[in-house]
């Protein structure tokens, strides 16, 4: 099967939904506006191709799902077209490539450059973070979120300067522990709620912040 057929139409909508959370075929049918038989067929195909996995539930009540699906692979599918190279390739992601490809989805080229430079220069620190995310850019100041149990380690990034083509970018890290961030959200602190809404996640161990975003603290 051509890869293009996997990443179009109903299959792509299913993968998009499962990237947010695990769901039953019935839930996917409702959320995608696709018939249940069609969803079941597409799920079987995606499962056979090893993109999704099925979990059978044993303790379920009447009317509740008997099985749920979730994403099995984290991947990138790249189509490249230049004057010197053209091609397409599927990448199964590890922690390094996941950070790189996720960064490329940002709209601002300067932000992409700054984040990749940060990763290259502070790989060990970034990989040790519970959360590393991008908040935004204003007046050449790049706001990032770091959640680390030893928050003092992230101080090395405070006011860090990155220069490209004579243009200086400043890093402003928002540094917190898991406990302080959860307390801020539980107390409905406007600052923490704003950060949670804006942040684009690049590292999120054990889906810590993803679960908070979904309301599943």
C-alpha positions, 0 to 999 in steps of 0.5 A: 500500500502506498504511504499516501493512502494512509495519510489521507481522508478517514485514516488521517482523521483517525490518527489525528484523533488518536494523537489526542487520546485513546478512543473506542471505534464508536467515539472515533465514528462520532468525532470524525463523522464516519460510519462505524463499519468504515471506522472499523475497517480503517482501524483494522488496516492501521492496526495491520500496518502497526500504526495503532494498537488495540486494547480489549477491556475486561472490566466494562459496564453495559453500553461501555466500550469493549475495546479502545485504540491508541497510536502505536508509532510516533512517526514523521512522513517527509516529502522533499523536493529540491533542485538536488534531491527529491523523495519521500520517506517515513521516519519512526521517531526517537527522542531526538528526531521527535524534537527535531520534527516537532520543531519544524511544525512551528510557523516562525523560522527564527523560532525553529532555528533557536530551538534546534540550536538549544537542543544541540547545545543543551541536549542533556538538559532538555532530555532530562526535563519532564516538560520542555515547550515553546510558549512564543516569541515577542521582540526577539525574546523566545519564551520557553517552558521548562518543568524539571524536578531540579529546576536550578539546572535550567538556570543556565538558559536564563537570558541565553543569547543566540545570534544568527546573521547579526540578529540576537535572540534572547531565551526567557525560560519559565522554570517550574517543578511538577508540583508548583505547576500543578498547584498553579493550575489547581488554584486557577492561577491566570499565569499558569492557565495562560502558559498551559494554553499557549505552550507547544510541547516538544518534550513531555515525559509520561504525557504529564502536561498533555494529561493536564491539558486534557483535564486529566490531572 
